[in-house]
Amino acid sequence: MVSLILVAWLSHHSHGPYDWHMTCSRFVEKRLEIRLDRHFTDLEKSMLIDYFRGKVDSKCDQLLTYHSFDRATI
């Protein structure tokens, strides 16, 4: 799990095939998928959600519910 987080972190700081973005709806979908995944610890879930949140390519009103919803249930 730590290696997955390291790859995500390293890809954030480079350009090329790892320089990508996601739509708001895709982020919301992935956020739910991560929250329901039993293979990640709570810390890993939080770190992955934060990383994907930074990849959203436009304004996302659904992000406003991020901390009040995700943090309370993780």
C-alpha positions in Angstrom: 0.0 0.0 0.0 2.8 2.4 0.8 4.3 1.8 -2.6 1.0 2.8 -4.2 1.0 6.1 -2.3 4.7 6.7 -3.2 4.0 6.2 -6.9 1.0 8.6 -6.6 3.2 11.2 -4.9 6.1 10.8 -7.3 3.8 11.1 -10.3 2.4 14.3 -9.0 5.8 15.9 -9.2 6.7 14.9 -12.8 5.6 15.7 -16.3 4.7 13.3 -19.1 2.4 10.3 -18.9 1.8 11.0 -15.2 0.7 14.6 -15.7 -3.0 13.9 -15.9 -6.3 15.3 -14.6 -9.7 13.9 -13.8 -13.3 15.3 -14.0 -15.3 16.1 -10.9 -17.7 13.2 -11.5 -14.7 10.8 -11.9 -13.2 12.1 -8.7 -16.5 11.6 -6.8 -16.7 8.0 -8.2 -13.1 7.2 -7.2 -13.5 8.8 -3.8 -16.4 6.4 -3.0 -14.5 3.5 -4.4 -11.5 4.2 -2.2 -13.7 4.7 0.9 -15.3 1.3 0.4 -12.0 -0.5 -0.3 -11.1 -2.7 2.7 -7.5 -3.2 1.4 -6.4 0.4 2.4 -5.9 1.7 5.9 -7.7 4.9 6.9 -4.5 6.9 6.5 -3.9 5.5 3.0 -7.5 6.2 2.0 -7.2 9.8 3.2 -3.9 10.3 1.3 -5.3 8.8 -2.0 -8.4 10.9 -1.8 -6.3 14.0 -1.2 -4.1 13.1 -4.1 -7.0 12.5 -6.5 -8.7 15.7 -5.3 -5.7 17.6 -6.5 -6.1 16.1 -10.0 -9.6 17.5 -10.5 -9.3 19.6 -13.7 -12.1 22.1 -13.1 -14.2 23.7 -10.3 -16.1 20.9 -8.5 -18.9 22.0 -6.2 -19.0 18.4 -4.9 -15.6 19.0 -3.4 -17.2 21.3 -0.8 -18.6 18.2 0.9 -15.2 16.5 1.0 -14.0 17.2 4.5 -17.4 17.1 6.3 -18.3 13.8 4.6 -15.1 11.9 4.0 -13.1 12.8 7.1 -16.0 12.0 9.4 -16.5 8.6 8.0 -13.0 7.4 7.3 
